[in-house]
Amino acid sequence: MPRKPFTTRTALITATAMTTGATAGTIADTITAHLGYTGPEVGPATTAIIAIWILDKLNTLIDDR
């Protein structure tokens, strides 16, 4: 099965999703630190969830046909 080439569209969508996810993870870590939460870090989980969600939404929104 032939693979689709890596395009500028793919690079922009991926970079946007990762940047947004990282920002959300930082905000989540800051909020939980101010609330005194001492359990496992929620930043990495938030980063992953938001990045995947944004990637899916942008991929659907910006169709490459």
mmCIF file as gemmi writes it, N, C-alpha and C atoms, coordinates in Angstrom:
data_model
loop_
_atom_site.group_PDB
_atom_site.id
_atom_site.type_symbol
_atom_site.label_atom_id
_atom_site.label_alt_id
_atom_site.label_comp_id
_atom_site.label_asym_id
_atom_site.label_entity_id
_atom_site.label_seq_id
_atom_site.pdbx_PDB_ins_code
_atom_site.Cartn_x
_atom_site.Cartn_y
_atom_site.Cartn_z
_atom_site.occupancy
_atom_site.B_iso_or_equiv
_atom_site.pdbx_formal_charge
_atom_site.auth_seq_id
_atom_site.auth_asym_id
_atom_site.pdbx_PDB_model_num
ATOM 1 N N . MET Axp A 1 ? 0.842 -1.155 0 1 0 ? 1 A 1
ATOM 2 C CA . MET Axp A 1 ? 0 0 0 1 0 ? 1 A 1
ATOM 3 C C . MET Axp A 1 ? 0.906 1.242 0 1 0 ? 1 A 1
ATOM 4 N N . PRO Axp A 2 ? 0.722 2.146 -0.97 1 0 ? 2 A 1
ATOM 5 C CA . PRO Axp A 2 ? 1.572 3.336 -1.021 1 0 ? 2 A 1
ATOM 6 C C . PRO Axp A 2 ? 1.241 4.31 0.108 1 0 ? 2 A 1
ATOM 7 N N . ARG Axp A 3 ? 2.281 4.943 0.605 1 0 ? 3 A 1
ATOM 8 C CA . ARG Axp A 3 ? 2.11 5.909 1.688 1 0 ? 3 A 1
ATOM 9 C C . ARG Axp A 3 ? 1.927 7.307 1.117 1 0 ? 3 A 1
ATOM 10 N N . LYS Axp A 4 ? 1.141 8.113 1.826 1 0 ? 4 A 1
ATOM 11 C CA . LYS Axp A 4 ? 0.989 9.507 1.434 1 0 ? 4 A 1
ATOM 12 C C . LYS Axp A 4 ? 2.272 10.242 1.791 1 0 ? 4 A 1
ATOM 13 N N . PRO Axp A 5 ? 2.681 11.176 0.966 1 0 ? 5 A 1
ATOM 14 C CA . PRO Axp A 5 ? 3.895 11.93 1.298 1 0 ? 5 A 1
ATOM 15 C C . PRO Axp A 5 ? 3.666 12.86 2.486 1 0 ? 5 A 1
ATOM 16 N N . PHE Axp A 6 ? 4.743 13.18 3.165 1 0 ? 6 A 1
ATOM 17 C CA . PHE Axp A 6 ? 4.682 14.127 4.281 1 0 ? 6 A 1
ATOM 18 C C . PHE Axp A 6 ? 4.649 15.521 3.676 1 0 ? 6 A 1
ATOM 19 N N . THR Axp A 7 ? 3.58 16.239 3.906 1 0 ? 7 A 1
ATOM 20 C CA . THR Axp A 7 ? 3.383 17.531 3.262 1 0 ? 7 A 1
ATOM 21 C C . THR Axp A 7 ? 3.501 18.672 4.264 1 0 ? 7 A 1
ATOM 22 N N . THR Axp A 8 ? 3.495 19.885 3.741 1 0 ? 8 A 1
ATOM 23 C CA . THR Axp A 8 ? 3.507 21.069 4.594 1 0 ? 8 A 1
ATOM 24 C C . THR Axp A 8 ? 2.253 21.105 5.449 1 0 ? 8 A 1
ATOM 25 N N . ARG Axp A 9 ? 1.134 20.678 4.899 1 0 ? 9 A 1
ATOM 26 C CA . ARG Axp A 9 ? -0.131 20.618 5.643 1 0 ? 9 A 1
ATOM 27 C C . ARG Axp A 9 ? 0.02 19.724 6.86 1 0 ? 9 A 1
ATOM 28 N N . THR Axp A 10 ? 0.594 18.547 6.665 1 0 ? 10 A 1
ATOM 29 C CA . THR Axp A 10 ? 0.792 17.608 7.761 1 0 ? 10 A 1
ATOM 30 C C . THR Axp A 10 ? 1.723 18.196 8.822 1 0 ? 10 A 1
ATOM 31 N N . ALA Axp A 11 ? 2.779 18.839 8.374 1 0 ? 11 A 1
ATOM 32 C CA . ALA Axp A 11 ? 3.734 19.438 9.313 1 0 ? 11 A 1
ATOM 33 C C . ALA Axp A 11 ? 3.086 20.55 10.138 1 0 ? 11 A 1
ATOM 34 N N . LEU Axp A 12 ? 2.297 21.404 9.498 1 0 ? 12 A 1
ATOM 35 C CA . LEU Axp A 12 ? 1.636 22.495 10.219 1 0 ? 12 A 1
ATOM 36 C C . LEU Axp A 12 ? 0.601 21.985 11.212 1 0 ? 12 A 1
ATOM 37 N N . ILE Axp A 13 ? -0.176 21.004 10.805 1 0 ? 13 A 1
ATOM 38 C CA . ILE Axp A 13 ? -1.189 20.435 11.703 1 0 ? 13 A 1
ATOM 39 C C . ILE Axp A 13 ? -0.516 19.769 12.903 1 0 ? 13 A 1
ATOM 40 N N . THR Axp A 14 ? 0.548 19.029 12.666 1 0 ? 14 A 1
ATOM 41 C CA . THR Axp A 14 ? 1.249 18.351 13.749 1 0 ? 14 A 1
ATOM 42 C C . THR Axp A 14 ? 1.896 19.358 14.704 1 0 ? 14 A 1
ATOM 43 N N . ALA Axp A 15 ? 2.553 20.365 14.155 1 0 ? 15 A 1
ATOM 44 C CA . ALA Axp A 15 ? 3.204 21.371 14.994 1 0 ? 15 A 1
ATOM 45 C C . ALA Axp A 15 ? 2.189 22.142 15.826 1 0 ? 15 A 1
ATOM 46 N N . THR Axp A 16 ? 1.073 22.494 15.227 1 0 ? 16 A 1
ATOM 47 C CA . THR Axp A 16 ? 0.03 23.212 15.961 1 0 ? 16 A 1
ATOM 48 C C . THR Axp A 16 ? -0.542 22.353 17.084 1 0 ? 16 A 1
ATOM 49 N N . ALA Axp A 17 ? -0.798 21.089 16.789 1 0 ? 17 A 1
ATOM 50 C CA . ALA Axp A 17 ? -1.348 20.187 17.8 1 0 ? 17 A 1
ATOM 51 C C . ALA Axp A 17 ? -0.374 19.994 18.958 1 0 ? 17 A 1
ATOM 52 N N . MET Axp A 18 ? 0.904 19.829 18.665 1 0 ? 18 A 1
ATOM 53 C CA . MET Axp A 18 ? 1.885 19.614 19.727 1 0 ? 18 A 1
ATOM 54 C C . MET Axp A 18 ? 2.096 20.878 20.564 1 0 ? 18 A 1
ATOM 55 N N . THR Axp A 19 ? 2.114 22.032 19.913 1 0 ? 19 A 1
ATOM 56 C CA . THR Axp A 19 ? 2.286 23.287 20.646 1 0 ? 19 A 1
ATOM 57 C C . THR Axp A 19 ? 1.096 23.546 21.564 1 0 ? 19 A 1
ATOM 58 N N . THR Axp A 20 ? -0.098 23.342 21.042 1 0 ? 20 A 1
ATOM 59 C CA . THR Axp A 20 ? -1.307 23.539 21.853 1 0 ? 20 A 1
ATOM 60 C C . THR Axp A 20 ? -1.354 22.547 23.009 1 0 ? 20 A 1
ATOM 61 N N . GLY Axp A 21 ? -1.012 21.302 22.727 1 0 ? 21 A 1
ATOM 62 C CA . GLY Axp A 21 ? -0.999 20.287 23.781 1 0 ? 21 A 1
ATOM 63 C C . GLY Axp A 21 ? 0.009 20.596 24.874 1 0 ? 21 A 1
ATOM 64 N N . ALA Axp A 22 ? 1.198 21.045 24.488 1 0 ? 22 A 1
ATOM 65 C CA . ALA Axp A 22 ? 2.225 21.384 25.475 1 0 ? 22 A 1
ATOM 66 C C . ALA Axp A 22 ? 1.8 22.563 26.341 1 0 ? 22 A 1
ATOM 67 N N . THR Axp A 23 ? 1.158 23.54 25.721 1 0 ? 23 A 1
ATOM 68 C CA . THR Axp A 23 ? 0.67 24.687 26.475 1 0 ? 23 A 1
ATOM 69 C C . THR Axp A 23 ? -0.403 24.262 27.475 1 0 ? 23 A 1
ATOM 70 N N . ALA Axp A 24 ? -1.32 23.426 27.035 1 0 ? 24 A 1
ATOM 71 C CA . ALA Axp A 24 ? -2.375 22.939 27.93 1 0 ? 24 A 1
ATOM 72 C C . ALA Axp A 24 ? -1.782 22.121 29.072 1 0 ? 24 A 1
ATOM 73 N N . GLY Axp A 25 ? -0.764 21.327 28.791 1 0 ? 25 A 1
ATOM 74 C CA . GLY Axp A 25 ? -0.106 20.542 29.837 1 0 ? 25 A 1
ATOM 75 C C . GLY Axp A 25 ? 0.579 21.415 30.87 1 0 ? 25 A 1
ATOM 76 N N . THR Axp A 26 ? 1.215 22.483 30.418 1 0 ? 26 A 1
ATOM 77 C CA . THR Axp A 26 ? 1.853 23.417 31.337 1 0 ? 26 A 1
ATOM 78 C C . THR Axp A 26 ? 0.828 24.114 32.222 1 0 ? 26 A 1
ATOM 79 N N . ILE Axp A 27 ? -0.268 24.525 31.612 1 0 ? 27 A 1
ATOM 80 C CA . ILE Axp A 27 ? -1.338 25.171 32.385 1 0 ? 27 A 1
ATOM 81 C C . ILE Axp A 27 ? -1.913 24.203 33.419 1 0 ? 27 A 1
ATOM 82 N N . ALA Axp A 28 ? -2.128 22.954 33.021 1 0 ? 28 A 1
ATOM 83 C CA . ALA Axp A 28 ? -2.676 21.958 33.951 1 0 ? 28 A 1
ATOM 84 C C . ALA Axp A 28 ? -1.711 21.707 35.11 1 0 ? 28 A 1
ATOM 85 N N . ASP Axp A 29 ? -0.396 21.63 34.828 1 0 ? 29 A 1
ATOM 86 C CA . ASP Axp A 29 ? 0.585 21.456 35.902 1 0 ? 29 A 1
ATOM 87 C C . ASP Axp A 29 ? 0.591 22.651 36.856 1 0 ? 29 A 1
ATOM 88 N N . THR Axp A 30 ? 0.497 23.843 36.302 1 0 ? 30 A 1
ATOM 89 C CA . THR Axp A 30 ? 0.501 25.051 37.128 1 0 ? 30 A 1
ATOM 90 C C . THR Axp A 30 ? -0.726 25.1 38.032 1 0 ? 30 A 1
ATOM 91 N N . ILE Axp A 31 ? -1.881 24.795 37.474 1 0 ? 31 A 1
ATOM 92 C CA . ILE Axp A 31 ? -3.116 24.821 38.262 1 0 ? 31 A 1
ATOM 93 C C . ILE Axp A 31 ? -3.076 23.787 39.381 1 0 ? 31 A 1
ATOM 94 N N . THR Axp A 32 ? -2.651 22.577 39.06 1 0 ? 32 A 1
ATOM 95 C CA . THR Axp A 32 ? -2.619 21.539 40.101 1 0 ? 32 A 1
ATOM 96 C C . THR Axp A 32 ? -1.567 21.843 41.163 1 0 ? 32 A 1
ATOM 97 N N . ALA Axp A 33 ? -0.457 22.485 40.784 1 0 ? 33 A 1
ATOM 98 C CA . ALA Axp A 33 ? 0.562 22.862 41.774 1 0 ? 33 A 1
ATOM 99 C C . ALA Axp A 33 ? 0.014 23.923 42.726 1 0 ? 33 A 1
ATOM 100 N N . HIS Axp A 34 ? -0.735 24.872 42.2 1 0 ? 34 A 1
ATOM 101 C CA . HIS Axp A 34 ? -1.319 25.911 43.051 1 0 ? 34 A 1
ATOM 102 C C . HIS Axp A 34 ? -2.419 25.365 43.95 1 0 ? 34 A 1
ATOM 103 N N . LEU Axp A 35 ? -3.055 24.297 43.53 1 0 ? 35 A 1
ATOM 104 C CA . LEU Axp A 35 ? -4.099 23.685 44.354 1 0 ? 35 A 1
ATOM 105 C C . LEU Axp A 35 ? -3.524 22.735 45.404 1 0 ? 35 A 1
ATOM 106 N N . GLY Axp A 36 ? -2.22 22.481 45.336 1 0 ? 36 A 1
ATOM 107 C CA . GLY Axp A 36 ? -1.586 21.62 46.317 1 0 ? 36 A 1
ATOM 108 C C . GLY Axp A 36 ? -1.66 20.143 45.995 1 0 ? 36 A 1
ATOM 109 N N . TYR Axp A 37 ? -1.998 19.799 44.772 1 0 ? 37 A 1
ATOM 110 C CA . TYR Axp A 37 ? -2.09 18.389 44.377 1 0 ? 37 A 1
ATOM 111 C C . TYR Axp A 37 ? -0.692 17.802 44.307 1 0 ? 37 A 1
ATOM 112 N N . THR Axp A 38 ? -0.456 16.691 45.003 1 0 ? 38 A 1
ATOM 113 C CA . THR Axp A 38 ? 0.874 16.1 45.05 1 0 ? 38 A 1
ATOM 114 C C . THR Axp A 38 ? 0.942 14.73 44.398 1 0 ? 38 A 1
ATOM 115 N N . GLY Axp A 39 ? -0.103 14.332 43.716 1 0 ? 39 A 1
ATOM 116 C CA . GLY Axp A 39 ? -0.133 13.023 43.071 1 0 ? 39 A 1
ATOM 117 C C . GLY Axp A 39 ? 0.644 13.019 41.764 1 0 ? 39 A 1
ATOM 118 N N . PRO Axp A 40 ? 0.391 12.018 40.949 1 0 ? 40 A 1
ATOM 119 C CA . PRO Axp A 40 ? 1.076 11.938 39.657 1 0 ? 40 A 1
ATOM 120 C C . PRO Axp A 40 ? 0.812 13.186 38.817 1 0 ? 40 A 1
ATOM 121 N N . GLU Axp A 41 ? 1.786 13.54 38.034 1 0 ? 41 A 1
ATOM 122 C CA . GLU Axp A 41 ? 1.674 14.739 37.204 1 0 ? 41 A 1
ATOM 123 C C . GLU Axp A 41 ? 0.547 14.583 36.188 1 0 ? 41 A 1
ATOM 124 N N . VAL Axp A 42 ? -0.261 15.617 36.053 1 0 ? 42 A 1
ATOM 125 C CA . VAL Axp A 42 ? -1.358 15.593 35.091 1 0 ? 42 A 1
ATOM 126 C C . VAL Axp A 42 ? -0.979 16.277 33.781 1 0 ? 42 A 1
ATOM 127 N N . GLY Axp A 43 ? 0.144 16.982 33.781 1 0 ? 43 A 1
ATOM 128 C CA . GLY Axp A 43 ? 0.591 17.693 32.585 1 0 ? 43 A 1
ATOM 129 C C . GLY Axp A 43 ? 0.813 16.804 31.378 1 0 ? 43 A 1
ATOM 130 N N . PRO Axp A 44 ? 1.586 15.71 31.505 1 0 ? 44 A 1
ATOM 131 C CA . PRO Axp A 44 ? 1.808 14.844 30.345 1 0 ? 44 A 1
ATOM 132 C C . PRO Axp A 44 ? 0.521 14.22 29.797 1 0 ? 44 A 1
ATOM 133 N N . ALA Axp A 45 ? -0.388 13.834 30.69 1 0 ? 45 A 1
ATOM 134 C CA . ALA Axp A 45 ? -1.662 13.271 30.232 1 0 ? 45 A 1
ATOM 135 C C . ALA Axp A 45 ? -2.487 14.326 29.506 1 0 ? 45 A 1
ATOM 136 N N . THR Axp A 46 ? -2.512 15.528 30.06 1 0 ? 46 A 1
ATOM 137 C CA . THR Axp A 46 ? -3.241 16.621 29.414 1 0 ? 46 A 1
ATOM 138 C C . THR Axp A 46 ? -2.638 16.953 28.055 1 0 ? 46 A 1
ATOM 139 N N . THR Axp A 47 ? -1.309 16.981 27.989 1 0 ? 47 A 1
ATOM 140 C CA . THR Axp A 47 ? -0.624 17.249 26.723 1 0 ? 47 A 1
ATOM 141 C C . THR Axp A 47 ? -1.029 16.242 25.66 1 0 ? 47 A 1
ATOM 142 N N . ALA Axp A 48 ? -1.01 14.974 26.006 1 0 ? 48 A 1
ATOM 143 C CA . ALA Axp A 48 ? -1.346 13.93 25.034 1 0 ? 48 A 1
ATOM 144 C C . ALA Axp A 48 ? -2.801 14.021 24.585 1 0 ? 48 A 1
ATOM 145 N N . ILE Axp A 49 ? -3.695 14.195 25.522 1 0 ? 49 A 1
ATOM 146 C CA . ILE Axp A 49 ? -5.124 14.239 25.185 1 0 ? 49 A 1
ATOM 147 C C . ILE Axp A 49 ? -5.446 15.436 24.299 1 0 ? 49 A 1
ATOM 148 N N . ILE Axp A 50 ? -4.962 16.607 24.667 1 0 ? 50 A 1
ATOM 149 C CA . ILE Axp A 50 ? -5.252 17.815 23.892 1 0 ? 50 A 1
ATOM 150 C C . ILE Axp A 50 ? -4.587 17.751 22.523 1 0 ? 50 A 1
ATOM 151 N N . ALA Axp A 51 ? -3.348 17.269 22.458 1 0 ? 51 A 1
ATOM 152 C CA . ALA Axp A 51 ? -2.653 17.186 21.172 1 0 ? 51 A 1
ATOM 153 C C . ALA Axp A 51 ? -3.377 16.254 20.203 1 0 ? 51 A 1
ATOM 154 N N . ILE Axp A 52 ? -3.812 15.109 20.681 1 0 ? 52 A 1
ATOM 155 C CA . ILE Axp A 52 ? -4.537 14.17 19.817 1 0 ? 52 A 1
ATOM 156 C C . ILE Axp A 52 ? -5.874 14.76 19.388 1 0 ? 52 A 1
ATOM 157 N N . TRP Axp A 53 ? -6.56 15.429 20.298 1 0 ? 53 A 1
ATOM 158 C CA . TRP Axp A 53 ? -7.852 16.032 19.975 1 0 ? 53 A 1
ATOM 159 C C . TRP Axp A 53 ? -7.692 17.127 18.922 1 0 ? 53 A 1
ATOM 160 N N . ILE Axp A 54 ? -6.712 18.026 19.107 1 0 ? 54 A 1
ATOM 161 C CA . ILE Axp A 54 ? -6.47 19.102 18.146 1 0 ? 54 A 1
ATOM 162 C C . ILE Axp A 54 ? -6.037 18.527 16.801 1 0 ? 54 A 1
ATOM 163 N N . LEU Axp A 55 ? -5.18 17.524 16.816 1 0 ? 55 A 1
ATOM 164 C CA . LEU Axp A 55 ? -4.735 16.884 15.569 1 0 ? 55 A 1
ATOM 165 C C . LEU Axp A 55 ? -5.918 16.333 14.789 1 0 ? 55 A 1
ATOM 166 N N . ASP Axp A 56 ? -6.821 15.659 15.48 1 0 ? 56 A 1
ATOM 167 C CA . ASP Axp A 56 ? -8.004 15.114 14.825 1 0 ? 56 A 1
ATOM 168 C C . ASP Axp A 56 ? -8.899 16.212 14.27 1 0 ? 56 A 1
ATOM 169 N N . LYS Axp A 57 ? -9.142 17.256 15.074 1 0 ? 57 A 1
ATOM 170 C CA . LYS Axp A 57 ? -10.028 18.341 14.627 1 0 ? 57 A 1
ATOM 171 C C . LYS Axp A 57 ? -9.445 19.095 13.436 1 0 ? 57 A 1
ATOM 172 N N . LEU Axp A 58 ? -8.149 19.42 13.484 1 0 ? 58 A 1
ATOM 173 C CA . LEU Axp A 58 ? -7.534 20.136 12.362 1 0 ? 58 A 1
ATOM 174 C C . LEU Axp A 58 ? -7.456 19.275 11.112 1 0 ? 58 A 1
ATOM 175 N N . ASN Axp A 59 ? -7.19 17.987 11.297 1 0 ? 59 A 1
ATOM 176 C CA . ASN Axp A 59 ? -7.128 17.085 10.144 1 0 ? 59 A 1
ATOM 177 C C . ASN Axp A 59 ? -8.487 16.991 9.452 1 0 ? 59 A 1
ATOM 178 N N . THR Axp A 60 ? -9.546 17.001 10.236 1 0 ? 60 A 1
ATOM 179 C CA . THR Axp A 60 ? -10.9 16.96 9.671 1 0 ? 60 A 1
ATOM 180 C C . THR Axp A 60 ? -11.272 18.302 9.056 1 0 ? 60 A 1
ATOM 181 N N . LEU Axp A 61 ? -10.904 19.387 9.719 1 0 ? 61 A 1
ATOM 182 C CA . LEU Axp A 61 ? -11.254 20.723 9.271 1 0 ? 61 A 1
ATOM 183 C C . LEU Axp A 61 ? -10.537 21.106 7.98 1 0 ? 61 A 1
ATOM 184 N N . ILE Axp A 62 ? -9.264 20.792 7.903 1 0 ? 62 A 1
ATOM 185 C CA . ILE Axp A 62 ? -8.454 21.169 6.745 1 0 ? 62 A 1
ATOM 186 C C . ILE Axp A 62 ? -8.311 19.941 5.86 1 0 ? 62 A 1
ATOM 187 N N . ASP Axp A 63 ? -9.265 19.743 4.987 1 0 ? 63 A 1
ATOM 188 C CA . ASP Axp A 63 ? -9.259 18.575 4.107 1 0 ? 63 A 1
ATOM 189 C C . ASP Axp A 63 ? -8.239 18.776 2.992 1 0 ? 63 A 1
ATOM 190 N N . ASP Axp A 64 ? -7.532 17.703 2.623 1 0 ? 64 A 1
ATOM 191 C CA . ASP Axp A 64 ? -6.474 17.821 1.608 1 0 ? 64 A 1
ATOM 192 C C . ASP Axp A 64 ? -6.895 17.32 0.222 1 0 ? 64 A 1
ATOM 193 N N . ARG Axp A 65 ? -8.15 17.367 -0.068 1 0 ? 65 A 1
ATOM 194 C CA . ARG Axp A 65 ? -8.59 16.917 -1.393 1 0 ? 65 A 1
ATOM 195 C C . ARG Axp A 65 ? -8.404 17.989 -2.426 1 0 ? 65 A 1
